[in-house]
């Protein structure tokens, strides 16, 4: 079911899935805050000014490119913040499993274990954190006689995280058939820990490639400034030069996005 929802999210027909009792939100429907929009616009303006001055030596071009970049960067920055939020949610979920494992080891039942987990996560991440919001929904649902399996499945569907979905499915089978919840929670925690460690190792391995990619994007500015210092004719704003510069910029931008796709390795 989670796979089908991921495919549906890529279409315009996707409807946000609400949490139980109107609590919780669909993490794949992310709206940028005013601060984030201003941040993206500020980055775009700085980039536009740099391009306009270094490549075209024109404040008019700088103003035009600033407007274009400020608008163009809104969506990539929104996606970056959305990805960052999901990453933080996964890390918070890992700590939740740590707390649940300790509670089950102490002999607590499911209701008490999730109640203790909410208190622990509130102290660790604060009341405004996503994991606390999810635990509030789960504990409120338990008080209204909702099944814990349905609450966890709802969380898994809205988050879209494979690890949460796997845990919810295994927890459902184990809880209904009288399995060892302590062992299931501990194994799920260990699996997520292993996955995160592997991701960190991969990130370390591709760090050099990412640095090279970032340096590559700075090189056009260095080359243009060097050519300007040498009085090269290519820095002028003849029609041929403008077309050549714009073509070169588009090629570098395309190369950057292709490079980002290559170094973005997912498990």
N, C-alpha and C positions, 0 to 999 in steps of 0.2 A: 504493500500500500504506500509506503514511504517513497518508493521509486516512482510510482505513478504521480504522486503529488509533486515531486521534483520536476517531472516533465511538464506538468500542468502549470507550474509557476513560471515557466518560460513563455507562456502564452498570455494574451490579454484577457482571457476568460477566468483567470485565477481569482478566487474569492478568499479573503483572509479568513483563517480558521480561528474562532474565538476560544478562549479558555473556559473551563468549567465554571459555572455560576458567574459568567461575565468577567472572570479574572484571568490575567495572563494575556499575552499578545502573540501574534504570528511574527516570528523573528525574521521571516523572509520578506516582510513588508516593512521596509525601513525608510522613514522620512527624516531627512537631514534637519537638524535644528538650525535656528537662525545663526548661531555662532559658527556652526560647521559650514553653512552657506557663505558666510562672510570670510571664513578662513580659506575656502576654496577660491573665492573671488579675489582675495588678497594675493594668493599664490599665482593666480592667473595674471593679475595686473603686473606683478613683479616679473613674471616670465615674458609678458608682452612688451614691457619697457626694455628688458634686456635684449630681446630679439630686434625690436625696432631701432634701438640705438646702435647695437653692435653690427647688425647685418645691413641695415639700411641708412643708418645715421640720420634718421628722420623722426622727429617727435610726433608727426602726424601718423606715420606708420606705427609708432609705438602705441599711440592712443587706439588705433584700429585693432592692432593685435592684442592689446590689453583687454578690450571688450570681448573679442573672440575667445581668447584664452580663459577669461573669467567665466564665460558661459560653458565652454567646452570642458572645463575641469570639474564642473559640478557633479556630473554622473560618476566619473572615475573616483572622485573623493568620497561620494556617498557609498559606493561599492566597497571602497577600502575600509570605511568606518563600519559597515555592515559585517564584513569579514572579521574585523577586529573584535566586534561584539560577540560573534559566534565563537571565536577562539577563546575569549575570556569566559564565555558560558561553559565551554568544555572543561576548562581548567577549574572552574567553580564546581562543576558536576563531579570532577575527580575528587575534590576535597569533600563533597557531600558523601560519596561512597566511602571515603575514609571514616567519616563520622558515623555513618550507618553501620559499618562493619564493627566499630567499637561498641555501638549500642546493642547490636545483636549478640556480640560476644559477652556483654554484661547481662544477657538474659531478657532484654526488653522486647515487648511485642512490637508489631509494625507501627501501630498508632503512636506509641510512646517514642519509638525510635525516630520517626519523622518529626515529632514535636521537639525532641531534643536536638535534632539536626537543624531545625529552623533557628533555635536559640544560638547554636554554635556558629552557623553561617552568618547570622546577624552580627555577632561579635567580630567575625573574621572579615566580612565584606561590607557591612553596613545595611541598613534597612532598605536603601534604594537599589540594591544590587538585583540583578536578574534572578539569581538562584534563590534569593529570599522571597522574591515575588512568586516564584514557582512553588516553593515550599508553603507559602501562605495559601495558595490555591489548593494544594494537595491536602493540607491539614484542615482547611475549611470544608473541602469536599468530604473528607473522612467524617467530620462532625455532622454532615448532612447525609450520611449513609451511602456515599458513593463508594464503589469498589476501587481499591488502590490500583488494580490493574488498569482500569479505565482512565484513571487520573494520570498514571505514568505514560500510557499510550497517547493521551492527549498532549502531554508535554513533548513526547518524542516527535509527534507529527508537526507540531508548531515550530519546534526548534530545527527539524530537518537534520539533526546530528545522528549519524549512523550508530555511534556508540550508545547514545541514549535510547535509540530504537532497539538495539540488540539487548540492552539491559532490561528494557520494559518487557520485551517478548519472553526472555528467559525468566524474569521475575514472575510473570503471569503463570507460566507453566509450573514453576517451582512452588508458588504460593497455593495454587489450586490442587496440586498433587501432593502437598505436604513435604516438599523437598527441604534441603538445608539452606535457608536464606542467608545465614552467616557465610557459608562457603561461596554461594553465588555472588554475593556482594563483594567479597574479597577477591574472587577471580576476575570480576568485571573491573574492579579498581586496578588490579595488576595488569590487565590487558591494556587499559587506557594509559597507564604509566609507561608500559613498554612502547606503545604507539607514539607517545609524546617524545620519549627518548630517541626513537628511531628518526622522528621528524627533525629533532634538534641535530642529530648527527648528519642528516642529509643537508640541513641548512648550513652546517659548518663546511661540508664538502663543496657546496655551490657558492659559498660566500665570496671566493675569489672571482668567480664568473660574474656575480652580481656587481662587485666593485669594478670589474673591467667594463661592464655595461654602463655603469654610471659615469666612468671616466670617458667612455666613448661619446656620451651625450654632452660632455663639457668641451670636448675637442673642437667642435665647430666654432665655439666662441673664441677659443684660444687661437685658432687658425685665422679667423677674421681679424682679430685684434693685431696679430702679427703682420698680416698682409697690409693692414691700415698703417702700421708703423713703418713698413717698407715702401709705402706709397704705391702699392700695386693697383693697377687699373681695375681689377675685379671688384674693388670696394665701391666703385661708383654706382650710380643708380640709373644707368642706361637700361632700356627695355630688355636687352639680352641679359644683362647682369641680374636684373630683378627676377626674370624667369629662371635663371640658373640658380639663384639663391633660394627661391621658393621651392624649386624641384629638389634641391639638396636637403632643405629642411624637412620636406615631406618624406624623403627617403630615410633620413635619420629617425624621424618619429616612427615610421613603420618598422624600422629595424629595432627600435627600442621595445615596441609592443611585442614583436616576435621574440625578442630576447627574454622578455618578462615571462612569456608563455613557456619558454624552454626551461627556465630556472625555477618555475613554480611547480614543484613536484609534490603530488598529493598521494596519500596512502589510501 
